[in-house]
Amino acid sequence: MPPRSISEMTADSCVFLTGVTGFVGGCLLERICKLEPGPARVYVLVRRKLGVEPQSRLEKMFSSPLFSGIPASKLQRVQAMEGDVGSNEPDLGLSPKDVQILVDNCTHVYHSAAFISFAAQLEQAIRINLRGSRAVLHLARRMKKIRAMVHVSSAYVNCTIGTENSEFEERVYPVEYDVDPVDVLNAVTTMSLQEVEKEYGELIRRHPNTYAFSKHLTENLLARERGHVPLSIVRPSVILNSWREPFVGWVDNVNSGACGYIAGVAKGIFCTFQARADMVMDVIPVDMVVSTILAAAWKAELEPERLHVLHCTSGTANPLTWGRYADGIIKAAREHPCHSVAWYPRTTLRESRLRTELVMFIFQMIPAIFIHLFAKLAKPEHSLIDIQRRYAKGGKYTSYFSVREWQFSRKTSDELAAMLMEEERDRHPMDPRLLDWDKYLEGCVIGTRTYFHKEPAKTTDRARRQMARLRVIAALSPVLSFTGLCGCFALLMGIHWAIAVPLAAFIVMLLVWL
């Protein structure tokens, strides 16, 4: 008999997860551990890193605030299995013993591991995202008790298909030019880069980055090779801090551009971003992504013969524009300031890439060079200059998405949410219409301050006094800049005051215009 709820689905189940050391995977593991009665056993794929054993990495994860509310008895059900989705070995590099455990016992597979770098080399993206996902599926096909598998994809896998503002349905779109994903996989792993470029160059260049391209191929491959495995594909848009679960504003890394932007603005080190203020920025809290993943597994178990695709997006249901996003972040960063900041938080969205890069160089990179010489306001392992370089590089890859918008249908997702019992809808919220964007963005800033920058709440009052002083300095900065330039031109460079004054005024106005 099919389970009537998510809780019933997971009761005494055996779960296998990938990607648990990532943002989404970690939150998914935390939610699964909280379920009552919950799975009997949870196996997680963790690779050895810098000589650290997988189980040791898992135990370190459990010491983070994310798992602070989970009883030790629940955490004892979780066991690390050494392996890697990017492994060249069969079965994800798992030992024969671990493979047999999964084959004999596993009922649910959640695959969220991915190589998400937009700057990734094609070989890396294909090896991890395409071949790794195929290996997970083939392992699931051998599982004797498999009841559901969920693959976490991206809402932007089809961004090159159709035209701007066209609505994408919750289905798998075929690869352009009738290209076979297996042929691409074989080519990337056996041919030279020049040969791959000659064979698939036109198709690859149609996509904004190798991540979207590899994910597009992966969906097609999984749909074709799933066999008897009940499969759901979840497509989140831009994933941000948590809304409610495990607590407001949770974030443990800022690898995504949107989370990194919040962290940088809060410190006063990012002041511009290339985007169209009127365009919809499709974002979704990580806890709603987790809810959708669990509901997708339930859906796959209810209707195992069908392939299910669910958009986890907000743009068509509760749109948030880039302009409102930037304004909300700035307002919250000023009301809940970090203690150590480089400058008064401010930001301006610019559609022009040239103007954006010019402002980044003048107002971000040059100050970063001077600040780096005297103090380290960033994390000790990263210099402010390196952060600015990565921000500028990342902006080049994300600008494709920030000056365009897409419409994602939520028909299947909304129907699935309506199928859940009221208690489950409250426990696993999926509907972005519940979000108050201003309050949510405020929670994102506070969460980033608390969990990423690790600044305790007791420093807030002192930080607000400092912010008040910076506000005055920022307001006077055009006058101070004008005076300083006049003195520089007239006294140091020997330019006559009659020329120095208008020249300084022109430069200040140019900087203000930028």
Beta strands, then each sheet from edge to edge (+ up, - down):
strand 1: 14-18
strand 2: 41-46
strand 3: 78-82
strand 4: 108-111
strand 5: 148-152
strand 6: 167-168
strand 7: 231-236
strand 8: 238-240
strand 9: 272-274
strand 10: 283-285
strand 11: 308-312
strand 12: 348-350
strand 13: 407-408
sheet 1: 3+ 2+ 1+ 4+ 5+ 7+ 11+
sheet 2: 6+ 13+
sheet 3: 8+ 10+
sheet 4: 9+ 12+
end
